[in-house]
Amino acid sequence: MNENTNENIQDISLKEAFEQLDGLIEKMQEGELSLEETFSLYKKGIALVELADSKIEKVECDIKKLDELSEEK
């Protein structure tokens, strides 16, 4: 798994965000992390979820615009 920091997390694709989230979940479910490590992964996970949500909202907006354009023709 690619360990991106919050500073460059915006540069990853939606697919990469989901892959990283899967990896974070697996690590956290193993239960071998310290509280600090778990909290750090949790914060990164929240950032990835927010990124994914933002990217999905953008795609939805683009689709709506395309639908509106096709209805005008």
Secondary structure as the mmCIF struct_conf table of DSSP 4:
data_model
#
loop_
_struct_conf.conf_type_id
_struct_conf.id
_struct_conf.beg_label_comp_id
_struct_conf.beg_label_asym_id
_struct_conf.beg_label_seq_id
_struct_conf.end_label_comp_id
_struct_conf.end_label_asym_id
_struct_conf.end_label_seq_id
TURN_TY1_P TURN_TY1_P1 ASN A 6 ASN A 8
HELX_RH_3T_P HELX_RH_3T_P1 ILE A 9 ASP A 11
BEND BEND1 ILE A 12 ILE A 12
HELX_RH_AL_P HELX_RH_AL_P1 LEU A 14 GLU A 30
TURN_TY1_P TURN_TY1_P2 GLY A 31 GLY A 31
BEND BEND2 LEU A 33 LEU A 33
HELX_RH_AL_P HELX_RH_AL_P2 LEU A 35 GLU A 72
#
